[in-house]
């Protein structure tokens, strides 16, 4: 741990403004001592850089699952004054609106376990995954433009899901101020054939179950549709695919070329290239980024629809007869305009979250009406060998701009993981442990071994003790498709 | 060795150092490194079709960065795996450009086994420089 880091709370550490010239606010890291010790040094340096962004308000943050990235650390959060500050693609990430969705079912583990191989094999054949897979839908140029504006609504209006699904997606599955005219021809070309596909890397589709003793907040769990032990759920982790990557790449290059000559801005890391939010450059990126947010919502909606179809074929029941209801869909790579309290005053903020999840408290605007009492559901995926969590936003999260963790966080590089684990051996071990897996890439599987990640239970414990969100239920993997 | 995959630069992604006796060789090494990170057997890519890449980017490191991005674009947008065949890297009045003929083929998932997908080239720690008689470039890619 760096020597300037001061412990200021049970699970809170601070890098003071005096740590490095140019810091406008302190940096804060959430985590237990054990977690913070495992963070690589680059996390602290990258967080200090984030503290230099023009217009950053109060403090820049790193969540308990944080690890080094480029520009922002993964798990990095910065709230920016939209009138005086900047927008930075490096604070959002290349995979714009990478996120997680959770669908509940009324199926019991005893019904699903005997069919898990059939289910996973059928899902693997039905949900495009891996490189060069194509997507569930093929869009014309006009359709793609419409989809950029409509997001998941585009899917629901064409029969891929229900109106009730939209109520349970952040922003209703359709963020406003998406402007397709700000999206390059290259991004369109790169994205339009991948809509409705899982992708690769750490993206997955997982069938999970609630084990005994793994419901921690019965009232909130019931509100969210988690009704008892043995219940089966489905989790999807994916993003905006090549489309979001190209939008980020296009604007990173553009900001790099204009930030100094046009706006007199400079940052210590080129991955923090930025432009004033209110400038034409800033607004162009905001319009294009919102298109990518919508394409990611659409992507996850299409895949969930395909999951419903596969379950229907295998169990010969309709999705509604199997209680296949979307619990929630969260984003963890975005910048959004939000009205949030800062030192007792409500302010409009452009909240950059890169590998961090919004966690609105009970009663806040933006939380679906059906969840108003419990707060916004939060989904934190573990590695494919470990558990995942459903949590809820908490009022104590105000200081963190109502943000929490997004995963368990890597502690081992992909290269080292590939040296230490063999994908085929890992698959066999997972099957011995009761997790049936299909993958588009065995080396890719090795990179995602559970031991390459922090202990998710430890991350959740720190998240809870820091007041960022409240654990509601824990899910254990039964079957997994890895892209 | 024309390129070397390196550890320790990025926890969640991949990094490599490419080398060449001149800039043309360096650029070729960089594109081959990308393919080696992605494919189990990069030699499985046959030269069945070719296309031309022309770039004009000002700074040398940004030209190299843009050049590598081209290969990711063609992979996703056209489903093509490409390697540079001939390349010329030029400097004129302080501005760098390149002209490249690349050859390859459409992704065939029965023959092209992907170890991982490279989704973006990043600017994190990007450095193109000359060390004695050798040009080197360090790059982190998003996977």
Interface residues (C-beta under 8 A of the other chain):
Chain A: X40 X42 X67 X68 X69 X70 X71 X74 X94 X95 X130 X131 X132 X133 X186 X189 X190 X191 X193 X194 X199 X200 X201 X241 X242 X245 X246 X248 X249 X252 X253 X256 X257 X269 X270 X271 X273 X410 X411 X412 X413 X414 X415 X416 X418 X440 X441 X443 X444 X447
Chain B: X5 X6 X7 X8 X10 X11 X12 X13 X14 X38 X40 X58 X62 X66 X69 X72 X73 X75 X76 X77 X78 X79 X107 X109 X112 X113 X114 X115 X116 X117 X119 X120 X121 X122 X123 X124 X125 X126 X140 X142 X143
